[in-house]
Amino acid sequence: MPLFREQLDEAAAVLAAFAPQAAAVDALAGLVAGALLAGRTLFTCGNGGSAADATHLAEELVGRYRANRRPLPAVCLNADVGAITCIANDFGYDVVFSRQLEALGRPGDVLVAFSTSGGSPNILAALRAARARGVTAVALLGKGGGAARALADHAIVVPSDNSARIQEVHGLILHAICEEVEARVAAEG
């Protein structure tokens, strides 16, 4: 079978297995939208491809997804290379996200951490810091969720061990969040 056909078949199987979590994704999107409309800040973070997903979500909210609307407060913790290199140099890479969250996070804010494994030490530290600061900790995960699953207030785990398929579903989730946010902003006038 041609390679791309195999990828399509695998993606379809992962989506079918993930479909029962649709209500959890809707609830997550509502949680993020509610926090943003209440004037709270959304923080995102991830490593590697998950860093790209974290950046994608934050930039869609500050900029726009589909509709022209007011900018919304979203900060990607893996986007500031100066902060990351300073913190990593002085304190270690494991705290590059948590240190920023300790400085910026306030009760009622939301952290969305992307991790295909759920085991990255800097993601685990960020989830712990979120809880300590009263920031709602959300983890978008795969591969069973790892240690991050238990540290998150809300965990959504893609039922796959393939990082590519996990990140594809994470992309759908971040777009669902954007859709919900923009629908609510439009509804508020």
N, C-alpha and C positions, 0 to 999 in steps of 0.2 A: 504494500500500500504506500502511496506517495506520502512523504513526510508531513506536508501541510494538512492533508486529509486526516492523518493520525492526530495532529494537534487539534483540529476542529472536533474530532470525535471525543478526545479527552476533555476538551473545554466544555462540550455539551454535557458530558457525564458529570463533571464537577458542578456545573450550573444546576443540573437536575438534583444532585445530592444536596446542594446549598438552598434550593428553593424553599424548604420548610422554615428557613430563617428569615423569610421576607418580612414578617411582622416585626422581628427584632431590628431589622435595618430601618423600617419605617419609624419605629420608636426612637432609635438612635438619631435619625434625621430630625425628628421632632424635638428631641432633647437639645441638639446643637442649635437648631433654629430658635428655640425658645430662649436659650442663653444669649445668643447674639442679639435678638430683638429686645432683650432686657438690658442690653448695654454691657454684657460680659464679653470676655475675650476668648477666642478659640486658639489654642496652641496645638501645633502638630510636630511630629518628629518621626524619624526613621533612619535606617542605614542602607546604603547602596540603592537598589531599585525602590525600596520602601522610602528612602529619603526623597526620591523623585515624586512618589505619591503624596508624601507629606507636603512638599513644596507645591504640588499641583492643587491640593485642596485649599491651602492658604491663599494662593494667588487668585484662585477663582472667586474667593470671598472678598478679598480686598479690591480686586479689579471687577470682573463680572464673569458670569457663567454664560447665560443666554440673554438676559434682560439688562437694559440700562437701569441701574438702581444706585442707591447710596452705597458707598464703600462700607464694609463691615470689618470689625477688628479681629484680624487673624494674623498670627505670628508663627512662622515656621522656624523651629529651634535649630534645624540643621542647615539653615540658609545663610547664617552670619559666620563667614569663615574667620573673621577676626576674633569673635567670641569663642568659637570652637577651638581655634589653635591656642588662644590665650589660656583657656580653661584646661585643655588637654596638656599643655606644657607645664602649667603650674600645679594642677591637681590630678591629672590623669584622664584618659579618654572615657572612663566609665561614668564620669559625672558631667560630660559636656552638655547634656540636656537638663539634668536635674538642677545644676547650678543656675542655669538661666531661668528655670521655672521657679526656683526659690526667690530669685530677684524680681520676677515679673508677675507670677501667678497670684491671684486673689480668690478668696472664697466665691464660689458661683461660676468661676471660669471653667472651661472644659479643655482637657488634653485629649487629643486623638493620636495614639501611638500606633504606627504601622510596623509590623514585624512578621515575616513569614515563619520564623521559628518560635518566637515568643521567649527566646532565651538570651538575647543580647544584654550584657550587663548594663549598658547605658539606657536601654529601654526599661529594664527593671528598676533602675534607680529613678528614672523619670516618673514611673508609675507610683513609686513610694513617695517621692517628693510631692506629687499631686495630692495624694491622700493627706499628707501632713499639712498641706497648705489649704485644704478645703476645696481643691480643684477636682471636679468630677473626672475620674480617670477612665478613659475608653481605650480598649485595645482591639485593633483589627489584626487578626492572627491567622496562622495556618499550622499544619503539622501537629495537630492536637492542642495547640495553644501554649505549650511549654509553661514555664513558671509565671509568665505574664498573665496568664488566664486568672490565676488566683489573686493577683495584685490589682486587677482592674475592677472598677465598679460595674462596668459593662464590657463584656468580651464577646466578640463575634469571631468564630473560628471557621475558616473555609476548610471543608473536608477534603484536603489534598496534601500530599507531601511534595508536590512539584511547585517550586517557587514561582515559575512563570504563570501557572494556572491560579495560584493564590493571588498574585499581584493583579491578574486580570479581573478577578472578582473584587478585589480591593478598589480597583478603578471604577467598577460599577457602583460600589457603595459610596465612594466619594462623590460621584455624580448624583446619586440619589440624595445625598445631603444637600448638594447645591440646588437641586430641583426644589426640595422642600423649603429651603431658605428663601429662594427667590419667589416661590408661591406665597409664602407668608409675608414677605416684604411688600409684594404687590397687593395683598389683601389688606394690609394696614394703610395703604394709600400713600 
